[in-house]
Amino acid sequence: MFKGKTYIITGIADKHSLAMYVAKEILKNNGKVICTGLGVSQFHTDLSDRAQAFLNESYKNFKNSVEEELGQDVKTFVLDVTLPESIEDFCNKLKSENISIDGLLHAIAMDKTIRNKKVKPLLEVSFEEFCDTMEVSAFSLVSLTASLKNHGLLNAGSSICSLSYIAAQKVTFHPYRNISIAKAALERITIELADELGRQNGTRVNCVRFSTYLGSKAGTATLTTEDVEHAAQKSPLGNAQPQDLAYEVAHLLRPGTRITGEIRHVDGGYNIVG
């Protein structure tokens, strides 16, 4: 299905990350993946010891997980989407190796207003916190895609997919605030890019809302076992599993389809329950 095709996979933090399941599915179907992770780069300046330690640990976990789960031949790069220089450097490295891209999985999100499973009320969120979350969780889809296209790296007929959840549309029993707004923006960006890129070079852009999932670092930051069980009970088919997501994303990334501008649900039917 993906023979001769290369896809960028963002958002792998460890072996349980949802992006990891997607990467495995692409490899299983004879495609190639390039994985990006957060780490210290030449463009990080004046880092505190704590910040540097965090970035080093993040990249170590990312790199080790990719090698163990996907193999040592899979290319990995440091990418910080908050630094334009980092995005530029990443694209230049791809270009220097004559690598062109047939698709992208956007699975990046960040919200500093969530700590120890506590969500800061929206009325207490600062402008800086709001913008930081929006930049990483939503606008990075624009900045990364634009850079790939401007460098001539995004092949015609390529496919882009991002990850979201039902809280982008409505208040849920497991409250999110700040990041919900960013995910809503990500979904709107998906639709606008589907129109722009579809007309320019036939690139498709879609988004998938997934079930509550406790396995990823994002899930453990916000959810409890009780939250996941509650969602499973409300969903007609129970919670979807990571492999369900991998199948759907792979379908949206596969060459030759005419699916674009879609906000898909892979959540066991949770979205239809009032």
Secondary structure, DSSP 8 states (H G I E B T S, - for coil): --TT-EEEE----STT-HHHHHHHHHHHTT-EEEEEE----TT--S--HHHHHHHHHHHHHHHHHHHHHH-TTSEEEE--TT-HHHHHHHHHHHHHTT--EEEEEE-----TTEETTEE--GGG--HHHHHHHHIIIIIHHHHHHHHHHHTT-EEEEEEEEEEE-GGGTS--SS---HHHHHHHHHHHHHHHHHHHHHHHH--EEEEEEE---SSSHHHHHH--HHHHHHHHHHSTT----HHHHHHHHHHHHSTT----S-EEEESTTGGG--
